[in-house]
Each structure stands twice: as C-alpha cells, then as structure tokens.
Amino acid sequence: MGDKKGFAIPADRNPNGLPAELVFPWEQAAYVVNWAEDLGVDGPVRDRMSTIQKMLGDPSKVSTVLAAWQDSVSELTKAVDGSNDGIGLATANENLKARWAGSARDAAVDYVDRLATSTRSNNTFISQIAGYLNDLGAYCATAYTNATTAVHSTAASLAQYESARKKAQTNALVVILTGGAAGTDSYQSAALDFVSTFMTDTKTLIDDLSKYMSNIGGKIDDVITKINLVEVPAAIAPAALTVSGWQPRNPTGPGWGTPS
C-alpha cells in the first residue's frame, strides 16, 4: 500500500469561531479521502474536500459587510424621513415652505427637494444590494451545510464496509479459503459507488452556487450602474444664500427669528 497522503487536519479546526453545526467535519473528510486513496481516486476527492471546506468563508466578515450596507439604508432613511425622532429632509423642507418666503427660500426648497429625491433613489438601490448580499450569504450557508452533510453521510456509508476492507488486507490464502474474493470485489464496488455519488452530488451543489453567485453579481452590477446614474446635486444655488431673498412668513408656533 505504501505511505498514504491522506487529508491534513489542522490543529485549530475552527479558527473563525463558527457554531458547532458549521464547523467543517475534518475527521469524516479525512476518512473519505483515505478510502478514495485506497480506491485510487483520492486526487479529485481531496480537491473537492478542500473546496467544500473553503465554501463558507468567514461569516463574520460577510456579516460586517452586510451590516455596513444595512446601516447605510438606515441612515439614508433617517436623512429623508427623520425616523428615530430626527428631522429629515422632508420635514426640513416643509418647515422651509411654512416659515419662509422669497426667492432665496424657493432656491433652497428646490435644492432640498433634489437632495431628498437623490437620497431616496440611492436608498432604494443600496437597500437592493443589502438584500442581495443577505440572500447570497444565506445561499452559501445552505450549500455549505448540504455539502458537509454529504461528507458525513458518505463517511458513515463507507464505515459500514470497514470490516470488508480489513478482510481485503488479509493474506490471499485466507481470502480465498473464506470466499472473500467476491466479497472484496463487492465492497470495492460499493465503496466506489458511495464516493462517486458524493462527487456527483457535491459537484451539483458547487456548480449551482457558482451560478447563483454569478447571477447575484450581475444584479449588483446593474444596481451600481443605476446608482451611478442618480443625479448628485451640485452645490446649493447662490440665490439661496442671498439674505435679502428670505422673508419670514410669521407662522404660528415658535419662531425661527429673522434674517440679519
């Protein structure tokens, strides 16, 4: 048989502090690779195990990115509607209309209107990106869980044939006298079937994930293109800064003072 390459198991099996159900099944993966090595198909199986192990990545980093996009949505929402007891652009503009008149006021109202419109548009697009990132994270986690489940089930199925493998390693005379030759062929065939099924099923999972990521990537690119088309208001018009262009309307309620 000679020395076996096997499948290296690191000292730290959970460097990202994942919950137990998401920790990669290192022992089971090594067991399947060892079987594949006995069957002469270890190269592709070892590579597949490495791919599955890396499939999930570091969820904490994904969560950090997602949280940043979600925070942007929240801040842009507050900027427009003044949620969480704030004064948003919409309210500020209504106050301008109610309390002031004049050409400067008109220029300021127009500017705030454009700011609010731009902010709402960006908020919509950024919210879409946050949703896509959330969906992508969920899809990756599901694909990874299904793949590691396949590792577990394949290892369990192969374990049923451990005694047959040991029998195959006895001397030829004992195998022949006990009628084990046919059993050896049978166990090898069954083991190869299990490994083949594992490779087929996990390839489907990985291919589907790759297609999904490409699809989401395309959608995000489309949204970013739309963001780039949103008008970003330039500096406020000089007319809005002309003091003489502001005239108080003396509304009811606490006053805002008068222009100097």
N, C-alpha and C positions, 0 to 999 in steps of 0.2 A: 504493500500500500504506500510506503514512504511517508515523509512528513506532509502534513496537511496544512494548507494555508489558512483555512478556517475563515472566521469573521471576527475581527478585532472588537472587543468590548472595552470601552473606556472606563477609567477609574470613576469619573463623575458621569453618571448615566443620566443626570437631569440638571444640566448646567443652567437652564433657563427657569428653574423652579416651577415646572408645569405641575398641574394636578395629576394625581396618580393615573387617572384614566387616559391621560395624553402622553405619558412617558413612553418612549419607544421600547418595544419588547425585545431587548438586546439578546437575552438568552434564547428565546424562541427563534429569533432571526439567525443566530449562530447555529442553532440546531438544524434548521432547514438548509443552511449553506453547507454544513457538514454532510448532510445527506446528499445534496446536489453534487458535492465533491466526489463522494463515493460513486455516484451515477455518471460522473464525467461531464456535468453541465453546470459546474459551480460559477464559472465566469459571469454569465448573464444574470444568474440568481444573486450573486454577490453585488453586482452593479444595481440590481433592482432594489435590494435591501437598502443600499446607500441612498438611492433616490427617494425611497419612502421615508427614511429617517430624516431627510432634509426637507421633506414636503411641507411640513407645518411651519418651519422657520421659527422665529421668536415672536410669539403672540403679543408679548408686552410692547414690542416696537410697533407692531401693527396697531395696537390699542392707542399708543401715543399719537401716531399719525392721525388715526380716526378721530381721537378726542380734539386734536387741533382743528380739524375741519368742522367738527360739530360746534366747537367754541366759536368759530368764525360765523357759523349760521346764527348762533345765539346773539352774538354781538351785533351783527348786521340787522337782525330782527329788532333788537332793542334800539338801535340807531334810528329805525324808521318809526316804530310804533310806541317806543318809550315803555316797553314792558318792564316788569320788576320795579315799578314806581319811578321810572325815569321819564325824562322829557325827550320824546323822539322828534325826528324831523317833521313828521306830520303835525304834531301838536304845536311845535315851534312855529311852523308856517301859519297855522290857524291863528295863533296869537299875533303874529305879524299883521295878518289881514284884519284882525279885530281891533287892534290897538293903534295902528298907524295908517297913514295915507300919504300920498305923494309919489313923485316919480322914482325916488330912491327906494321907497318901500316896494314899488312894483318890480324894480330890478332885483331886489333882494328876494321877493316871493318867487319870481321866476327861477332864480338861481337855486333856491332851496327845493323847488319842485323838481328841477333836473337832478339835484343830488339825491332826492328820495327815489326818483324813478331809476336812476343808475344803481342805487343801493339795493332796491327791490329786485332788479334784474340779476345782479351779482349774487344776491342771497338765494334766489331760485336756483341758479346754476351751481353754486357751491353746495347747496343742500342736495342736489342731484349727485354730485361727486361723493359726498359723505355717504349717501345711500349706496352707491356702487361699491365703495370701499368696505362698507359693512357687509354687503352681500358677498363680496369676494372673500372676506375673512371667514364668513360662515361656510361658504362652499369649500374652502381649503380645509377647514377643520373637519367637515363631514367626509371629504375624500380621504384625508389622513386617517380618520377613525376607521373607515371601511377598509383601508389598506392594511392597517395594523391588525384589524380583526382577521383579515385573510392570513396574516403571518401566524397569529395564534392558532387558527383552525388548521392550517397546513401542518404546523408543528405537532398539534395534537393527533392528526391523522397519521403522520409519519411515526409517531411514538408507538402506535398500535403494532407497527411492524418491526419494532426494535428487536424482539426476540428472533424474528426471522433473519434479521441482519446478522445477529450474533451467530445464528446457525450457519449462515453462509461463510463465516470466517473460521469454522472448524475445518479440520483436515478433510481432504476429498473423500477418504475411505468412509469416514463417519457419515458424510453427506449422502454417499451412495447407499450405504447399508440402511440408513434410516429413511431412504426415499426422499431425501431433502433436495435433490437436484431440481425436481419440478417445483418444489416449494420456493427454492431460490429464485427461479425464473419468475414465479408468480409474485413474490414480494418485490422484486426489482421492477416489474411491470407496473404494479400498483403504486409503488413509490414514485416512479417516473410520471405516472398519471397525476398524482397529487401535486407534484412540482410543476408539471405542465399547466394544470388548472390554475395554480397560483399565479404563474407568469401571465397567463391569458387574462385572468380577472384583474390583476393589478395594472396590466398594460391599458386595459379599458378605462380604469379609474384615472390613470395618469394622462391618457390622451384626452379624456373628457375635461379634466382640469385645465390642461393646456389650451383647449379650445375655449373654455369658459373665460380664462384669463385674457386671451386674445380678444374675445368679444367685449369684455368689460373695458379692456384697454382702449379699444376703438370708441366705445361710448364716452369714456372720459376725455379722449382726444377731441371728440365732437363738442363736448361741453366746453372745454378750454377754448376751442375755436370761437364758440358763441360768446364766451366771456370777453375775448379779445375784440369782439365787435360791439360790445356795450360802450356807449358814449361815456367818457370820463370828463365831467365838466371842467373847463379851464378855470382860471382864477375868476373870482366874482367881478362882475362888471364895475368899472369905476363909478358909474352912475349911482350904484347902490351905496357908495361911500361919501356921497355929497351930502353934507349935513343939512343944507337948505332944502334938500329934496325929501326930508322926513317931516311930516306934520302929525302930531298926536290926534287921535280921534276921540279922546276922553271917554273911553268905555267905562261901564260900571265895574266895580271891583278895584283891587289895589292897583294904583298907578305905576307906571314904569318910569316916571319922570319925564322931563322934556329935553330935547336936544340942546347942547351947549352951543 
